[in-house]
């Protein structure tokens, strides 16, 4: 399964400021297998240029006590995943 993002997309940094994409890093994770079929997630993970000029990899780490913004981000992620075709 390939996961990506729209050209021109912006991603939030640690202070929730939307930042432009600098470049991407290709990553791969093995997901749960379906019977004898292996499932791999392939993702072009964006790296952003933050407001202080540093280049950072975008990470999604849901907090233990999510606030409104992280709940909205997770909700958007779930919506995107539901739209993906297998």
C-alpha positions as CSV (number, residue, x, y, z in Angstrom):
1,X,0.0,0.0,0.0
2,X,1.4,3.4,-1.0
3,X,0.8,6.4,1.2
4,X,1.5,10.0,0.1
5,X,0.2,13.5,0.1
6,X,-1.0,16.2,-2.3
7,X,1.6,18.4,-4.1
8,X,1.8,21.7,-2.4
9,X,0.6,20.3,1.0
10,X,1.8,21.9,4.2
11,X,2.4,20.2,7.5
12,X,2.4,21.5,11.1
13,X,5.6,21.7,13.1
14,X,5.9,21.3,16.9
15,X,4.2,24.7,17.4
16,X,1.3,23.9,15.0
17,X,2.6,26.3,12.3
18,X,2.0,25.1,8.8
19,X,5.3,24.7,7.0
20,X,6.3,23.9,3.4
21,X,7.7,20.5,2.3
22,X,11.5,20.5,1.9
23,X,11.7,17.0,0.4
24,X,10.6,13.4,1.2
25,X,12.2,10.3,2.6
26,X,10.9,6.9,1.4
27,X,10.1,4.5,4.3
28,X,8.5,1.1,4.5
29,X,6.8,-0.8,7.3
30,X,5.5,-4.3,7.5
31,X,1.8,-4.3,8.6
32,X,-0.2,-7.3,9.8
33,X,-0.2,-10.1,7.3
34,X,-3.5,-11.4,5.8
35,X,-3.3,-15.1,5.9
36,X,-0.3,-16.0,3.7
37,X,-0.2,-12.5,2.1
38,X,2.4,-10.0,3.5
39,X,1.3,-6.4,3.7
40,X,3.8,-3.5,3.5
41,X,3.1,0.2,3.9
42,X,5.2,2.4,1.6
43,X,5.3,6.1,2.5
44,X,6.9,9.2,1.1
45,X,7.4,10.8,4.5
46,X,7.7,14.6,4.1
47,X,10.4,16.7,5.6
48,X,9.5,20.3,6.3
49,X,11.4,23.6,6.7
50,X,10.3,25.0,10.0
51,X,9.8,28.7,10.8
52,X,13.3,28.7,12.4
53,X,14.8,27.4,9.1
54,X,15.5,23.8,10.3
55,X,14.6,20.8,8.2
56,X,12.6,18.2,10.2
57,X,10.9,14.9,9.4
58,X,7.1,15.0,9.9
59,X,6.1,12.7,12.7
60,X,2.7,11.7,14.0
61,X,2.8,10.7,17.7
62,X,-0.7,10.8,19.3
63,X,-0.4,12.1,22.9
64,X,-1.8,10.1,25.8
65,X,-4.3,13.0,26.5
66,X,-5.1,14.3,23.1
67,X,-6.2,17.9,22.7
68,X,-8.6,19.2,20.1
69,X,-6.0,19.7,17.4
70,X,-4.5,16.2,17.6
71,X,-8.0,14.7,17.6
72,X,-8.7,16.6,14.4
73,X,-5.4,15.4,12.9
74,X,-6.1,11.8,13.8
75,X,-9.7,12.1,12.4
76,X,-8.3,13.4,9.1
77,X,-5.7,10.6,9.0
78,X,-8.5,8.0,9.6
79,X,-10.6,9.6,6.8
80,X,-7.6,9.5,4.4
81,X,-6.9,5.8,5.2
82,X,-10.6,4.9,4.6
83,X,-10.4,6.4,1.1
84,X,-7.3,4.4,0.2
85,X,-7.8,1.7,-2.3
86,X,-6.2,-1.7,-1.7
